[in-house]
Amino acid sequence: GPKVLQIPSHQIIDMGQMVTLNCDPVSNHLYFYWYKQILGQQMEFLVNFYNGKVMEKSKLFKDQFSVERPDGSYFTLKIQPTALEDSAVYFCASSPGLGQNTLYFGAGTRLSVL
Amino acid sequence: GDKVKQSPSALSLQEGTNSALRCNFSIAATTVQWFLQNPRGSLMNLFYLVPGTKENGRLKSAFDSKESYSTLHIRDAQLEDSGTYFCAAETNTGKLTFGDGTVLTVKP
């Protein structure tokens, strides 16, 4: 089936540094999402993105977070600066449309902030 | 989560037996998705449902929007079915709200 690729699979970083998580969504999809999953807990919605803009974001999407997809390349989540509580697995997803469309998830990037 | 409640939280099955997982929603879900998260953490799409039922092999899922619940039935459980099953409700904004998951362990 359709594949969403996330790079890297694991990232270790020192607290206070910047990190960028990369997502290569399904090629004809128009909507993109980031979800966060702390170990042993449920997946939480962070943000969705369409046509170059953030459409909706949750309380978890702190001011230190930003997303972009310059010129149809990777859909990225940048955290600057990172904090210890940012340690989690971040899942990227994409869908062809909004509402009543299957979301396809990547395998996740495990972020460890030391 | 409070908006999407999954039950049971954990389940142990003997290989070859059947069981059912359930999600109750306190939000106006338009569609429901079921995922299996394997021990490595990857999410696999199982079902995407508008109100109604779908079947795929040994799995069958139903979504009743009026009663605000969804079920996932597993028939003839196999060892490879082990993992965490998540249901997620989609509202008309396209955002998925996930349940807390059901950890399924299938034993030989």
Boltz contact constraints between the chains, C-beta under 6 A:
constraints:
  - contact:
      token1: [A, 42]
      token2: [B, 1]
      max_distance: 6.0
  - contact:
      token1: [A, 42]
      token2: [B, 98]
      max_distance: 6.0
  - contact:
      token1: [A, 42]
      token2: [B, 100]
      max_distance: 6.0
  - contact:
      token1: [A, 43]
      token2: [B, 98]
      max_distance: 6.0
  - contact:
      token1: [A, 45]
      token2: [B, 95]
      max_distance: 6.0
  - contact:
      token1: [A, 89]
      token2: [B, 41]
      max_distance: 6.0
  - contact:
      token1: [A, 98]
      token2: [B, 94]
      max_distance: 6.0
  - contact:
      token1: [A, 99]
      token2: [B, 92]
      max_distance: 6.0
  - contact:
      token1: [A, 99]
      token2: [B, 94]
      max_distance: 6.0
  - contact:
      token1: [A, 100]
      token2: [B, 31]
      max_distance: 6.0
  - contact:
      token1: [A, 102]
      token2: [B, 48]
      max_distance: 6.0
  - contact:
      token1: [A, 105]
      token2: [B, 43]
      max_distance: 6.0
  - contact:
      token1: [A, 107]
      token2: [B, 42]
      max_distance: 6.0
  - contact:
      token1: [A, 108]
      token2: [B, 41]
      max_distance: 6.0
